[in-house]
Amino acid sequence: MNQRRISLITLGGTISSEATRATSGVVPVSGADLFRQEVEHWVPGIELLPHELRLVPSPSLHLDDLLALHRYVVALPDDVDGVVVSQGTDTIEETAFALDLLGTAADRPVVVTGAMRSRAAAGEDGPANLVSSALVAASEQARDAGVLVQFADLVHSARWVSKRSTFHVDAFSSDPLGPIGYVAEGQAHLEHLPRRRPALAAPESATARVALVSTGSGDDLAMLPSLADAGYDGVVLSGVGAGHVAASAVENVSAAASRIPVLLASRTGAGPVAERTYGYPGGEIDLVERGVLTAGRLSPVKARVLLALLLSAGLTGDTLRAAVASHT
């Protein structure tokens, strides 16, 4: 492999965490330069350019942090061949999807990774994930593939990947399509590339507050109409099955949708929100007639990222509806 220059951007998370005397449990403390040494030891053909952008647990990453990450990546010089982003695994799917929506990987591969075991644990997986991610980011195959997630030597598309385990090392999967590639013997292999969609214009800042509300059997969603009064600009409703709510909830859904956008996703984790199958009160046909938008195959957390970006960019009405439809 010719010498490749890879930007390593660290945000914190388990991969950066160690035990300290001041706390019980591990916390993010390690910087990017240590990661550079580890990767360059195992892959001499890669020059890693470390930059510590944030040092926080991933639940504390705000959409504004992801916009800052996007701006940093697109401003990198042309001689940077690829990018690896390391962060906590809890919200990797949100980071990767936000970057993918914004077209962050338009000029060079962008790979997001992390670790399930901290630097204080036996058999830490962070260094191996960094090495494999650097190999993917350095690969010509990864160009024009959109933002990718590499974990445990499997390569996932940002659109489909999700975290499926709280502790297993192979914590990520891509239902229903599976990984798009893998890393073996020091080489990245991408077997099929995802369909590319037009990039969203990045808003100046993440001004929109979007709630995520999950429903269940018999839930009347009584709190839904009050979200607008609480300062929320939109809400993602994680419905049961193919995107449904209880009959007792429909008036509350209507009341909410009359004031703020309501985007309906499925809590199942696989399969699209239905469009024309169920006509009972609380079924998807009824909800759409009440002004609810549908998220297609997007998971609830990814639907929230999409809606927050669109609302922060100032989209409303039919323009918002069209943008949702083109990215779900």
Residue pairs with C-beta under 8 A, 6 or more apart in sequence:
1 45
1 46
1 138
2 45
3 45
3 46
3 47
4 45
4 46
4 47
4 81
4 82
4 138
5 46
5 47
5 49
5 79
5 80
5 81
6 46
6 47
6 48
6 49
6 80
6 81
6 82
6 83
6 84
6 134
6 137
6 138
7 48
7 49
7 51
7 73
7 76
7 80
7 82
7 83
7 84
8 32
8 35
8 36
8 39
8 48
8 49
8 50
8 51
8 83
8 84
8 86
8 130
8 134
9 32
9 51
9 52
9 53
9 69
9 72
9 73
9 83
9 84
9 85
9 86
10 16
10 31
10 32
10 35
10 50
10 51
10 52
10 53
10 54
10 55
10 85
10 86
10 87
11 53
11 54
11 55
11 56
11 58
11 61
11 65
11 69
11 85
11 86
11 87
11 88
11 95
12 28
12 54
12 55
12 56
12 57
12 58
12 87
12 88
13 28
13 56
13 57
13 58
13 86
13 87
13 88
13 89
13 90
13 114
13 115
14 26
14 88
14 89
14 114
14 115
14 116
14 117
14 118
14 126
15 86
15 87
15 88
15 113
15 114
15 115
15 118
15 119
15 126
15 129
15 130
16 28
16 29
16 30
16 31
16 55
16 86
16 119
17 26
17 27
17 28
17 29
17 30
17 118
17 119
17 120
18 26
18 27
18 29
18 30
18 118
18 119
18 120
19 25
19 26
19 118
19 120
20 26
20 27
20 29
26 118
26 119
26 120
27 57
28 55
28 56
28 57
28 88
29 55
30 119
31 50
31 52
31 55
32 50
32 51
32 52
33 50
35 48
35 50
35 86
35 126
35 127
35 130
36 48
36 49
36 50
38 127
38 130
38 131
39 46
39 48
39 127
39 130
39 131
39 134
40 46
40 47
40 48
42 127
42 131
43 131
43 134
43 135
43 186
45 138
46 134
46 135
46 138
48 84
48 134
49 80
51 72
53 65
53 68
53 69
53 72
54 61
54 65
57 88
57 90
58 87
58 88
58 89
58 90
58 91
58 92
58 95
58 114
59 88
59 90
59 91
61 87
61 88
61 91
61 94
61 95
62 206
63 98
63 206
63 305
63 308
63 309
63 312
64 205
64 206
66 94
66 95
66 98
66 99
66 206
67 102
67 202
67 203
67 205
67 206
69 85
69 95
69 99
69 104
70 98
70 99
70 102
70 104
70 202
71 202
73 83
73 99
73 104
73 110
74 104
74 106
74 107
76 83
76 108
78 107
80 108
81 108
81 109
81 137
81 138
82 108
82 109
82 110
82 111
82 134
82 136
82 137
82 138
82 139
82 142
83 105
83 108
83 109
83 110
83 111
83 137
84 111
84 112
84 113
84 130
84 133
84 134
84 137
85 95
85 99
85 110
85 111
85 112
85 113
86 112
86 113
86 114
86 126
86 129
86 130
86 133
87 95
87 112
87 114
88 114
89 114
89 115
89 116
89 151
89 163
89 171
89 172
90 163
91 301
92 112
92 113
92 114
92 149
92 151
92 161
92 163
92 172
93 149
93 158
93 161
93 162
93 163
93 299
93 301
93 302
94 301
94 302
94 304
94 305
95 112
96 112
96 147
96 148
96 149
96 158
96 161
97 147
97 158
97 159
97 302
97 305
97 306
98 305
98 309
99 105
99 110
99 112
99 147
99 158
100 146
100 147
100 158
100 159
101 199
101 200
101 305
101 306
101 309
101 327
102 199
102 200
102 202
102 309
103 199
103 200
104 110
104 147
105 145
105 146
105 147
105 148
106 199
108 137
108 143
109 136
109 137
109 138
109 139
109 142
109 143
109 145
109 148
110 137
110 147
110 148
111 133
111 134
111 136
111 137
111 142
111 147
111 148
111 149
111 150
111 155
112 133
112 147
112 148
112 149
112 150
112 158
113 129
113 130
113 132
113 133
113 149
113 150
113 151
114 126
114 129
114 151
115 124
115 125
115 126
115 129
116 125
116 165
116 167
116 168
116 169
116 171
117 123
117 124
117 125
117 126
117 169
118 124
118 126
119 126
125 152
125 169
128 153
129 150
129 151
129 152
132 150
132 153
132 183
132 188
133 150
135 183
135 186
135 187
135 188
136 142
136 148
136 150
136 155
136 181
136 183
136 188
136 190
138 188
139 187
139 188
139 190
141 181
141 188
141 189
141 190
142 148
142 188
142 190
144 193
144 196
145 157
145 180
145 190
145 193
145 194
146 157
146 158
146 159
146 193
146 194
146 196
147 158
148 155
148 156
148 157
148 158
148 180
149 155
149 156
149 157
149 158
149 161
149 172
150 156
150 183
151 170
151 171
151 172
152 169
152 170
152 171
152 172
153 182
153 183
153 184
154 170
154 172
154 179
154 181
154 182
154 183
155 179
155 180
155 181
155 182
155 183
155 188
155 190
156 172
156 173
156 174
156 179
156 180
157 174
157 177
157 180
157 194
159 194
159 302
160 174
160 175
160 177
160 194
161 172
161 173
161 174
162 172
162 173
162 174
162 175
162 269
162 299
162 301
163 171
163 172
164 171
164 172
164 173
165 171
174 180
175 269
175 270
176 270
176 271
180 190
180 191
180 192
180 193
180 194
181 188
181 189
181 190
181 191
182 188
182 189
182 191
183 189
197 326
197 327
198 326
200 309
200 310
200 313
200 323
200 327
201 313
202 309
202 313
203 309
203 312
203 313
203 314
205 312
206 308
206 309
206 312
207 233
207 311
207 312
208 233
208 234
208 307
208 308
208 311
208 312
209 231
209 232
209 233
209 234
209 308
210 232
210 233
210 234
210 235
210 236
210 304
210 307
210 308
210 311
211 227
211 232
211 234
211 235
211 236
212 235
212 236
212 238
212 300
212 301
212 304
213 221
213 223
213 224
213 227
213 235
213 236
213 237
213 238
214 238
214 267
214 300
215 221
215 237
215 238
215 239
215 240
215 245
215 246
215 249
215 267
216 240
217 240
217 246
218 246
218 248
219 245
219 246
219 248
219 249
220 246
220 248
220 249
220 252
221 237
221 245
221 246
221 249
221 252
221 253
222 252
224 235
224 237
224 249
224 252
224 253
224 255
224 256
224 262
225 252
225 255
225 256
225 259
227 235
227 256
227 260
228 256
228 259
228 260
232 260
233 260
233 261
233 311
234 260
234 261
234 262
234 263
234 307
234 308
234 311
235 256
235 260
235 261
235 262
235 263
236 262
236 263
236 264
236 265
236 295
236 300
236 303
236 304
236 307
237 245
237 253
237 262
237 263
237 264
237 265
237 292
238 265
238 266
238 267
238 300
239 245
239 264
239 265
239 266
239 267
239 273
239 284
239 287
240 266
240 267
241 266
241 268
242 266
242 268
242 271
242 272
242 273
242 274
242 277
242 278
242 284
243 264
243 265
243 266
243 273
243 274
243 284
243 287
243 294
244 278
244 282
244 283
244 284
244 287
245 253
245 282
245 287
246 282
247 280
247 281
247 282
249 282
250 281
250 282
250 286
250 287
250 290
253 262
253 287
253 290
253 292
254 290
254 291
256 262
257 290
257 291
257 292
258 291
261 293
261 307
261 311
261 320
262 291
262 292
262 293
263 292
263 293
263 294
263 295
263 303
263 304
263 306
263 307
263 324
264 273
264 284
264 287
264 292
264 293
264 294
264 295
265 273
265 294
265 295
265 298
265 299
265 300
265 303
266 272
266 273
266 295
266 300
267 300
269 299
271 297
272 296
272 297
273 284
273 294
273 295
273 296
273 297
274 283
274 284
275 284
275 285
275 288
275 294
276 284
276 285
277 283
277 284
277 285
278 284
278 285
278 286
279 285
279 286
280 286
284 294
288 294
293 320
293 321
293 324
294 324
294 328
295 302
295 303
295 306
295 324
295 328
296 328
297 328
298 306
298 328
303 328
306 324
306 327
306 328
307 324
310 320
310 323
310 324
311 320
315 323
